[in-house]
Amino acid sequence: MPWITDFLEGDAGDKVCRRIERHMIGCEKCRMYVDIHRRVIRIYDTWRDAGIPKGAEIRLKKRLREELTHGKQRGKRR
């Protein structure tokens, strides 16, 4: 769900954000999905502020991008 990044970063626009929020009221699966991504972003921010090595940061960003883009397939890649 590529919209997730725009939604979580506030770049989706008010109308789209309201629509997503209304949908999530009745959809536990989407609420959980968004909550997981919020937690991942929070963890990343904590690590970034701690000054992780540049190589690890690059790998982490790549992995997070993959998860945000292809999260449903994560079980298939292993």
C-alpha positions in Angstrom: 0.0 0.0 0.0 2.1 2.9 -1.3 -0.4 5.4 0.2 0.8 4.6 3.7 3.9 6.7 3.6 2.1 9.7 2.3 -0.6 9.2 5.0 1.8 8.8 7.9 4.0 11.8 6.8 0.9 14.0 6.3 1.5 14.3 2.5 -1.7 12.7 1.4 -3.8 15.8 1.7 -6.7 16.5 4.1 -9.4 14.8 2.0 -7.4 11.6 1.5 -6.4 11.5 5.2 -10.0 11.9 6.4 -11.1 9.1 4.0 -8.4 6.8 5.3 -9.2 7.7 8.9 -12.9 7.0 8.3 -12.1 3.7 6.7 -9.9 2.6 9.6 -12.7 3.2 12.1 -14.3 0.1 10.8 -11.3 -1.9 9.6 -9.2 -3.4 12.3 -6.8 -4.9 9.8 -5.9 -1.5 8.3 -5.6 0.1 11.8 -3.1 -2.6 12.7 -1.2 -2.1 9.5 -0.9 1.6 10.0 0.0 1.1 13.7 2.8 -1.3 12.7 4.2 1.2 10.2 4.0 4.0 12.8 6.0 1.9 15.2 8.6 1.1 12.6 9.0 4.8 11.8 9.4 5.6 15.5 12.0 2.9 15.9 13.9 4.2 12.9 13.8 7.8 14.2 15.2 6.5 17.5 18.0 4.7 15.8 18.8 7.6 13.5 19.0 9.9 16.5 21.4 7.5 18.2 23.8 7.8 15.3 23.9 4.4 13.8 26.7 3.7 11.3 26.0 5.0 7.8 26.1 1.6 6.2 23.6 0.2 8.7 21.4 3.3 8.1 21.4 2.7 4.4 20.5 -1.0 4.8 17.7 -0.1 7.3 16.2 2.5 5.0 16.2 0.1 2.1 14.6 -2.6 4.2 11.9 -0.3 5.6 11.2 1.0 2.0 10.7 -2.7 0.9 8.5 -3.4 3.8 6.3 -0.3 3.3 6.0 -1.1 -0.4 5.8 -4.9 -0.3 4.8 -5.7 3.3 2.3 -8.3 2.3 5.0 -10.4 0.6 7.5 -10.4 3.5 6.7 -14.0 4.4 7.3 -15.1 0.8 10.8 -13.6 0.5 12.4 -15.6 3.3 
